[in-house]
Amino acid sequence: MSDKPFALHITFTTYGTWLPGDKRGYVSPTQLPEGGTLPKKNLYGTEYTRNNPYTKQVAYAQQKYDTVWLNLDQAKTIAHELITACQQRDWFIAQAAIISNHVHVVVMQCPQDGPAVRRILKGVTQAELSKHSGKPQRWFTKGGSNRYKFDQRAIDNAIVYVRNQEHMLVGIENMKIFIPGEAK
């Protein structure tokens, strides 16, 4: 590990809650009603494609599993498992937010390999949620976001962004779980 500041801001969504065609924006190919697709737009500085009801309808019809909206109990399970996974690896969660349809984690003292760190965090929470519910289930979408933060200002901005998430069910701050609205 280096003495230089570094963090990863990892984000992943629950299954079926942010489909291609969504009004919030998406980077998947756009489905055309007459057939065919328009290629995805996923270049730095390119505006996301937004609000294509036909594309969203096609994506919904192609879902293989039920859409997942997390409840408070499931969010607590995720928070506990994130902390356990990080403790086992000597990683540090500076800030995390578990929302009904996605998870943000600002993790430090971890490898500078976003996809690997994200796979671990998603994998352990996926397994624990299935164990907790008593049945295997697809909880999260494929992929996610790995944003690399290489200076303290960028890290602080990511922490503030995650801390201020609306509709947070459960949060983690400095490896400690909290429920918004309850005394810390």
C-alpha positions as CSV (number, residue, x, y, z in Angstrom):
1,M,0.0,0.0,0.0
2,S,1.1,3.5,-0.8
3,D,1.2,6.5,1.5
4,K,-0.6,8.5,-1.2
5,P,-4.3,9.0,-0.7
6,F,-6.4,6.4,-2.6
7,A,-10.0,5.2,-2.5
8,L,-12.5,3.5,-4.7
9,H,-16.0,4.6,-5.0
10,I,-17.9,1.4,-5.9
11,T,-21.5,1.5,-7.0
12,F,-23.8,-1.4,-8.0
13,T,-27.5,-1.6,-8.6
14,T,-30.1,-4.2,-7.5
15,Y,-31.5,-6.5,-10.2
16,G,-34.0,-4.9,-12.6
17,T,-34.3,-1.5,-11.0
18,W,-32.2,0.5,-13.5
19,L,-33.0,-0.8,-17.0
20,P,-31.8,0.4,-20.4
21,G,-34.3,3.0,-21.5
22,D,-34.5,4.5,-18.0
23,K,-35.3,8.2,-17.8
24,R,-32.3,8.7,-15.5
25,G,-30.0,7.7,-18.3
26,Y,-28.3,4.6,-19.6
27,V,-25.3,3.5,-21.6
28,S,-26.7,0.3,-23.1
29,P,-27.7,0.0,-26.8
30,T,-31.0,1.6,-27.6
31,Q,-33.7,-0.7,-29.1
32,L,-35.5,0.5,-32.2
33,P,-39.2,-0.3,-32.6
34,E,-38.7,-1.1,-36.3
35,G,-35.9,-3.5,-35.4
36,G,-32.2,-3.2,-34.7
37,T,-30.3,-1.1,-32.2
38,L,-28.4,2.1,-31.8
39,P,-24.9,1.6,-30.3
40,K,-24.3,2.4,-26.6
41,K,-22.8,5.8,-25.7
42,N,-20.2,5.2,-23.1
43,L,-17.3,7.6,-23.8
44,Y,-16.0,10.1,-21.3
45,G,-17.8,13.4,-21.7
46,T,-20.7,11.9,-23.8
47,E,-24.2,12.6,-22.5
48,Y,-26.1,9.5,-21.4
49,T,-29.0,8.4,-23.6
50,R,-32.2,8.9,-21.6
51,N,-35.8,8.0,-21.5
52,N,-36.5,5.5,-24.2
53,P,-39.8,3.7,-23.2
54,Y,-39.4,1.1,-26.0
55,T,-35.9,0.1,-24.9
56,K,-37.1,-0.1,-21.3
57,Q,-40.0,-2.3,-22.2
58,V,-37.7,-4.7,-24.2
59,A,-35.3,-4.8,-21.2
60,Y,-38.1,-5.6,-18.8
61,A,-39.4,-8.4,-21.0
62,Q,-35.9,-9.9,-21.1
63,Q,-35.5,-10.0,-17.3
64,K,-34.9,-13.5,-16.1
65,Y,-35.6,-12.8,-12.4
66,D,-37.8,-10.7,-10.3
67,T,-36.9,-7.0,-9.7
68,V,-35.2,-6.5,-6.4
69,W,-36.1,-3.7,-4.0
70,L,-34.1,-4.0,-0.8
71,N,-35.9,-3.6,2.6
72,L,-34.3,-2.4,5.9
73,D,-33.5,-5.9,7.1
74,Q,-31.7,-6.8,3.8
75,A,-29.8,-3.4,3.9
76,K,-28.6,-4.2,7.4
77,T,-27.4,-7.7,6.1
78,I,-25.5,-6.0,3.3
79,A,-23.9,-3.5,5.7
80,H,-22.7,-6.2,8.1
81,E,-21.4,-8.3,5.3
82,L,-19.5,-5.4,3.7
83,I,-17.8,-4.6,7.0
84,T,-16.9,-8.3,7.6
85,A,-15.5,-8.7,4.1
86,C,-13.4,-5.5,4.5
87,Q,-12.2,-6.5,7.9
88,Q,-11.0,-9.9,6.6
89,R,-8.9,-8.1,4.0
90,D,-7.7,-5.1,6.1
91,W,-9.7,-2.7,3.8
92,F,-11.5,0.3,5.3
93,I,-15.0,1.6,4.5
94,A,-14.9,5.4,4.9
95,Q,-18.6,5.7,3.8
96,A,-21.3,3.5,2.4
97,A,-25.0,3.9,1.6
98,I,-27.4,1.1,1.0
99,I,-30.5,2.3,-0.8
100,S,-33.5,0.2,-1.9
101,N,-32.1,0.0,-5.4
102,H,-28.4,0.5,-5.2
103,V,-25.3,0.4,-3.0
104,H,-22.4,3.0,-2.8
105,V,-19.2,2.1,-1.0
106,V,-16.1,4.3,-0.6
107,V,-13.4,1.9,0.3
108,M,-9.8,2.6,1.2
109,Q,-6.6,0.5,1.9
110,C,-7.7,-1.8,-0.9
111,P,-6.1,-2.8,-4.2
112,Q,-6.3,-0.4,-7.1
113,D,-8.4,-2.9,-9.0
114,G,-12.0,-1.6,-9.1
115,P,-13.5,-4.6,-10.9
116,A,-11.9,-7.1,-8.4
117,V,-12.9,-5.1,-5.3
118,R,-16.4,-4.7,-6.6
119,R,-16.7,-8.4,-7.5
120,I,-15.7,-9.2,-3.9
121,L,-18.1,-6.8,-2.3
122,K,-21.0,-7.8,-4.5
123,G,-20.2,-11.5,-4.2
124,V,-20.1,-11.7,-0.4
125,T,-23.3,-9.6,-0.1
126,Q,-25.0,-11.7,-2.8
127,A,-24.2,-14.9,-1.0
128,E,-25.2,-13.5,2.4
129,L,-28.5,-12.2,1.2
130,S,-29.4,-15.6,-0.4
131,K,-28.4,-17.3,2.9
132,H,-30.4,-14.8,4.9
133,S,-33.5,-15.2,2.8
134,G,-33.2,-19.0,2.7
135,K,-33.0,-19.3,-1.0
136,P,-30.6,-18.5,-3.8
137,Q,-31.6,-15.4,-5.8
138,R,-30.2,-12.9,-8.2
139,W,-29.8,-9.7,-6.1
140,F,-27.6,-7.4,-8.2
141,T,-27.1,-6.5,-11.8
142,K,-23.9,-7.4,-13.7
143,G,-21.2,-4.9,-13.5
144,G,-21.3,-1.6,-11.7
145,S,-19.1,1.5,-11.4
146,N,-15.6,1.8,-10.1
147,R,-14.5,5.4,-9.6
148,Y,-10.8,5.8,-8.7
149,K,-10.0,8.7,-6.2
150,F,-6.3,9.6,-6.1
151,D,-6.3,12.7,-3.9
152,Q,-7.8,13.7,-0.6
153,R,-10.2,16.2,-2.1
154,A,-11.6,13.6,-4.5
155,I,-12.0,11.1,-1.6
156,D,-13.7,13.7,0.6
157,N,-16.1,14.6,-2.3
158,A,-17.0,11.0,-2.7
159,I,-17.6,10.6,1.0
160,V,-19.9,13.6,1.1
161,Y,-21.7,12.4,-2.0
162,V,-22.4,9.0,-0.5
163,R,-23.2,10.4,3.0
164,N,-25.9,12.7,1.5
165,Q,-27.7,10.0,-0.5
166,E,-31.5,10.4,-0.4
167,H,-33.6,7.5,0.8
168,M,-30.7,5.7,2.4
169,L,-31.9,2.7,4.4
170,V,-28.5,1.9,6.1
171,G,-25.2,3.7,6.1
172,I,-21.6,2.9,7.1
173,E,-19.3,5.6,8.3
174,N,-15.7,4.7,9.3
175,M,-16.6,1.0,9.5
176,K,-19.6,1.6,11.8
177,I,-23.2,1.0,10.8
178,F,-25.9,3.6,11.3
179,I,-29.5,4.0,10.4
180,P,-30.4,7.5,9.1
181,G,-32.4,9.4,11.6
182,E,-31.2,7.4,14.6
183,A,-28.6,8.7,16.9
184,K,-25.1,7.5,15.9
